[in-house]
């Protein structure tokens, strides 16, 4: 599943092309991709057509496009699910992609006519028009190049329960440390709890825990203040390096808006390396079951203490 770096790569690619653009037309090719859209707030096509996109914003793995000109404060909310892609196209790009689910036709004041295709092979992702609510802490709703406008301190109702992510300028380090101190569950389980911190996901949790030599089942409350600082520093380092390399692409489903794959998988130290030598000590890495997924760790470097 795409995690924070992959979604941020998509957001940053979309931002210059969609900000300020007017949605001139909408094609819904498969209504299953609107499964999270509430029809009671109105027809998806009608709400979007004619609206101007104010920005491209992200929190954790959620992406949204605030709409100006829609009834009340609304946004197009996207979640990529397992295989979702948002691809920038020229208007004359062939429309024969059998996995295309929704097409947004745009008129941009500087770039002219564009198209955004929501492509999703497995149809676990979705688009929806959602109401915007004030953020609980009064801060900026999510990560974006733009931070001004009526939409900036609002967040879609579908995303309001998601905690800030470690790359968010308004992420509260002290608040994160306080939450860890109250939890006796394993640290990896806490890192994957979207109500505590968002966007990390399984791959980057394994990479972070390897970097700081922590066992996935080490109780979160047992970490000292120094270790929590080290953990947050490692999270940000891992996510930052993954962003620099365009995210992690294990197959053709994880691509940026131009269809290019990321290459952070070549820099992984833990995830997917079962049986291979630990890059730090040479011990064979192990793979262990974890919450219907897997954890990858070094049995020597990452002992439970």
C-alpha positions as CSV (number, residue, x, y, z in Angstrom):
1,X,0.0,0.0,0.0
2,X,1.3,3.5,-0.8
3,X,2.6,5.2,2.3
4,X,3.5,8.8,3.1
5,X,6.4,9.2,0.7
6,X,4.5,7.7,-2.2
7,X,1.4,9.9,-1.6
8,X,3.6,13.0,-1.1
9,X,5.3,12.3,-4.4
10,X,1.9,12.3,-6.0
11,X,0.8,15.4,-4.2
12,X,3.9,17.4,-5.1
13,X,3.5,16.3,-8.7
14,X,-0.1,17.3,-8.9
15,X,0.2,20.6,-7.1
16,X,1.6,22.8,-9.9
17,X,-0.7,21.3,-12.5
18,X,-4.0,21.5,-10.5
19,X,-3.6,24.6,-8.3
20,X,-5.8,27.3,-9.8
21,X,-7.3,25.0,-12.4
22,X,-11.0,24.8,-13.1
23,X,-12.7,21.4,-13.5
24,X,-14.3,21.7,-16.9
25,X,-15.7,18.2,-17.1
26,X,-15.8,14.9,-15.1
27,X,-16.0,11.3,-16.5
28,X,-16.9,8.6,-14.0
29,X,-16.0,5.4,-15.7
30,X,-16.5,3.1,-12.7
31,X,-18.7,4.2,-9.8
32,X,-17.1,1.7,-7.5
33,X,-14.3,4.2,-7.1
34,X,-16.8,6.7,-5.6
35,X,-17.7,4.2,-2.8
36,X,-16.6,6.8,-0.1
37,X,-18.6,9.6,-1.7
38,X,-21.8,10.3,0.2
39,X,-24.6,10.9,-2.4
40,X,-26.6,12.8,0.2
41,X,-24.3,15.8,-0.2
42,X,-24.9,15.9,-3.9
43,X,-23.9,14.3,-7.2
44,X,-20.1,13.9,-7.5
45,X,-20.0,15.2,-11.1
46,X,-22.2,18.2,-10.4
47,X,-20.3,19.2,-7.2
48,X,-16.9,19.1,-9.0
49,X,-17.7,20.5,-12.5
50,X,-17.0,24.2,-12.7
51,X,-15.2,24.4,-9.3
52,X,-11.7,25.8,-9.0
53,X,-9.0,23.7,-7.3
54,X,-7.2,25.8,-4.6
55,X,-4.3,23.5,-3.8
56,X,-3.2,19.9,-3.4
57,X,-3.0,18.9,0.3
58,X,-1.9,15.8,2.2
59,X,-2.1,14.4,5.7
60,X,-0.6,10.9,6.2
61,X,-1.8,8.8,3.2
62,X,-4.8,11.0,2.4
63,X,-4.7,13.6,-0.4
64,X,-7.3,16.3,-1.0
65,X,-8.0,19.1,-3.5
66,X,-9.9,22.0,-1.8
67,X,-12.6,23.3,-4.1
68,X,-13.5,27.0,-4.6
69,X,-17.0,27.6,-6.0
70,X,-18.5,24.4,-4.6
71,X,-21.4,24.6,-2.2
72,X,-20.1,25.4,1.3
73,X,-16.5,24.3,1.9
74,X,-15.8,21.1,0.0
75,X,-12.8,19.1,-1.3
76,X,-12.1,16.1,-3.5
77,X,-10.6,13.5,-1.2
78,X,-8.4,10.8,-2.6
79,X,-7.1,7.6,-1.1
80,X,-4.9,5.4,-3.3
81,X,-5.7,2.2,-1.5
82,X,-3.5,-0.7,-2.7
83,X,-3.0,0.2,-6.3
84,X,-4.5,3.7,-7.0
85,X,-2.7,6.2,-9.2
86,X,-3.4,9.8,-10.1
87,X,-1.8,10.4,-13.5
88,X,-1.4,13.7,-15.3
89,X,-2.4,13.5,-19.0
90,X,-2.7,15.7,-22.0
91,X,-6.2,16.1,-23.3
92,X,-5.4,13.9,-26.4
93,X,-3.9,11.1,-24.4
94,X,-5.5,7.8,-25.4
95,X,-8.4,6.9,-23.2
96,X,-8.0,3.1,-23.6
97,X,-6.6,2.4,-20.0
98,X,-9.0,-0.3,-18.8
99,X,-8.1,0.5,-15.2
100,X,-9.1,4.2,-15.5
101,X,-12.0,4.8,-13.1
102,X,-12.4,8.6,-13.0
103,X,-11.2,11.4,-15.3
104,X,-11.0,15.1,-14.3
105,X,-10.7,17.5,-17.2
106,X,-9.0,20.7,-16.2
107,X,-8.5,24.2,-17.6
108,X,-5.4,25.8,-16.0
109,X,-4.7,29.5,-16.5
110,X,-1.0,28.9,-17.3
111,X,-0.8,25.3,-18.5
112,X,-4.0,25.2,-20.6
113,X,-6.0,21.9,-20.9
114,X,-5.0,19.0,-18.7
115,X,-6.4,15.8,-17.5
116,X,-6.1,13.9,-14.2
117,X,-6.8,10.2,-14.5
118,X,-7.6,8.2,-11.4
119,X,-6.4,4.7,-12.3
120,X,-6.9,1.8,-9.9
121,X,-6.5,-1.8,-10.8
122,X,-7.8,-3.4,-7.6
123,X,-10.4,-0.7,-6.8
124,X,-9.5,-0.4,-3.2
125,X,-8.8,3.3,-3.6
126,X,-11.4,6.0,-3.9
127,X,-12.4,9.6,-4.7
128,X,-15.1,11.5,-2.9
129,X,-16.4,15.1,-2.4
130,X,-16.4,15.7,1.3
131,X,-17.3,18.5,3.7
132,X,-14.4,20.5,5.2
133,X,-14.2,21.0,9.0
134,X,-12.0,23.2,11.2
135,X,-9.0,21.3,12.4
136,X,-9.1,20.2,16.0
137,X,-6.0,22.1,17.0
138,X,-6.7,25.2,14.9
139,X,-3.6,24.5,12.8
140,X,-3.0,24.1,9.1
141,X,-5.0,21.1,7.8
142,X,-2.3,19.3,6.0
143,X,1.0,19.5,4.1
144,X,0.9,21.8,1.1
145,X,3.0,24.3,-0.7
146,X,0.3,26.8,-0.1
147,X,-0.9,27.7,3.4
148,X,-3.2,30.6,2.9
149,X,-6.8,30.7,2.0
150,X,-10.1,29.8,3.7
151,X,-9.4,26.2,3.1
152,X,-6.0,26.1,4.8
153,X,-7.2,25.5,8.4
154,X,-9.9,23.1,7.3
155,X,-9.7,19.3,6.9
156,X,-12.1,16.9,5.2
157,X,-14.4,15.0,7.6
158,X,-13.1,11.7,6.3
159,X,-9.6,12.7,7.3
160,X,-10.3,14.5,10.6
161,X,-9.6,11.5,12.8
162,X,-6.1,11.0,11.3
163,X,-3.2,12.3,13.4
164,X,-0.5,14.6,11.9
165,X,2.5,12.9,10.3
166,X,6.1,13.5,11.4
167,X,6.9,15.7,8.4
168,X,4.0,18.0,9.2
169,X,5.5,21.4,10.5
170,X,2.8,21.3,13.2
171,X,3.5,17.8,14.4
172,X,3.8,17.9,18.2
173,X,6.9,16.0,19.3
174,X,6.0,16.3,23.0
175,X,2.5,15.1,22.4
176,X,3.8,12.1,20.5
177,X,6.2,11.3,23.4
178,X,3.3,11.6,25.9
179,X,1.2,9.2,23.9
180,X,4.0,6.6,23.9
181,X,4.5,6.9,27.6
182,X,0.9,5.8,28.1
183,X,1.0,2.8,25.9
184,X,2.3,-0.6,26.9
185,X,1.8,-2.1,23.4
186,X,4.7,-2.8,21.1
187,X,6.3,0.3,19.5
188,X,5.7,-0.9,15.9
189,X,1.9,-1.2,16.7
190,X,2.0,2.4,17.9
191,X,3.8,3.6,14.9
192,X,1.1,2.1,12.7
193,X,-1.7,3.6,14.8
194,X,-3.1,6.4,12.6
195,X,-4.6,8.1,15.7
196,X,-1.2,8.6,17.1
197,X,1.0,9.3,14.1
198,X,0.0,9.0,10.4
199,X,1.7,8.0,7.2
200,X,4.4,5.7,8.4
201,X,3.2,2.3,7.3
202,X,4.7,-1.2,7.4
203,X,7.8,-0.6,5.2
204,X,9.0,2.6,6.9
205,X,8.2,1.3,10.4
206,X,10.6,-1.6,9.8
207,X,13.2,0.7,8.4
208,X,12.9,3.1,11.3
209,X,13.1,0.4,14.0
210,X,16.2,-1.1,12.3
211,X,17.8,2.3,12.2
212,X,17.4,2.8,16.0
213,X,17.9,-0.9,16.9
214,X,14.5,-1.4,18.4
215,X,12.5,-4.7,18.5
216,X,9.0,-4.2,17.1
217,X,7.5,-5.6,20.3
218,X,9.5,-3.3,22.6
219,X,6.8,-1.7,24.8
220,X,6.3,1.9,23.7
221,X,6.1,3.1,27.4
222,X,9.6,1.7,28.1
223,X,11.3,4.1,25.8
224,X,13.2,6.9,27.4
225,X,12.9,10.6,26.3
226,X,16.2,10.2,24.5
227,X,15.1,7.1,22.7
228,X,11.8,8.8,21.6
229,X,13.9,11.7,20.2
230,X,16.1,9.2,18.3
231,X,13.0,7.4,17.0
232,X,11.4,10.5,15.7
233,X,14.7,11.6,14.1
234,X,15.0,8.2,12.4
235,X,11.4,8.3,11.1
236,X,12.0,11.7,9.6
237,X,15.3,10.6,8.1
238,X,13.8,7.5,6.5
239,X,10.8,9.3,5.2
240,X,12.9,12.1,3.9
241,X,15.3,9.8,2.0
242,X,12.3,7.8,0.6
243,X,10.9,11.1,-0.7
244,X,14.2,12.1,-2.3
245,X,14.2,8.8,-4.2
246,X,10.6,9.0,-5.3
247,X,9.2,6.5,-2.8
248,X,9.3,2.7,-2.9
249,X,8.0,0.9,-6.0
250,X,7.9,-2.9,-5.8
251,X,5.8,-3.2,-8.9
252,X,4.4,-1.0,-11.7
253,X,1.4,0.0,-9.5
254,X,3.4,2.5,-7.4
255,X,4.2,5.5,-9.7
256,X,4.2,9.2,-9.6
257,X,1.9,11.5,-11.7
258,X,4.0,10.9,-14.8
259,X,4.0,7.1,-14.4
260,X,7.6,6.9,-13.2
261,X,8.5,4.4,-10.4
262,X,10.5,5.4,-7.3
263,X,13.7,3.5,-6.4
264,X,13.9,3.6,-2.6
265,X,13.5,-0.2,-2.5
266,X,17.2,-0.3,-3.5
267,X,18.0,1.5,-0.2
268,X,16.0,-0.7,2.2
269,X,18.0,-2.1,5.1
270,X,15.3,-4.2,6.7
271,X,12.0,-4.6,4.9
272,X,11.9,-7.5,2.5
273,X,15.4,-8.7,3.4
274,X,14.6,-11.9,5.2
275,X,17.6,-14.3,5.0
276,X,19.9,-11.6,3.8
277,X,22.8,-10.3,6.0
278,X,22.0,-7.3,8.2
279,X,23.8,-4.3,6.6
280,X,25.1,-3.4,10.0
281,X,26.3,-6.6,11.6
282,X,26.0,-9.3,9.0
283,X,23.5,-11.5,10.9
284,X,20.8,-13.0,8.8
285,X,17.6,-10.9,8.8
286,X,14.4,-12.6,9.9
287,X,10.7,-12.2,8.9
288,X,8.1,-12.6,11.6
289,X,4.2,-12.5,11.4
290,X,2.7,-9.2,12.6
291,X,-0.9,-8.1,12.5
292,X,-1.7,-10.0,9.2
293,X,1.5,-8.6,7.8
294,X,5.2,-9.2,8.4
295,X,8.0,-7.6,10.4
296,X,11.6,-7.7,9.2
297,X,14.4,-7.2,11.7
298,X,17.9,-8.2,12.7
299,X,17.8,-10.7,15.6
300,X,21.1,-9.4,16.9
301,X,20.8,-5.6,16.5
302,X,17.1,-5.5,17.5
303,X,16.7,-7.5,20.6
304,X,13.8,-6.9,23.0
305,X,15.1,-5.3,26.1
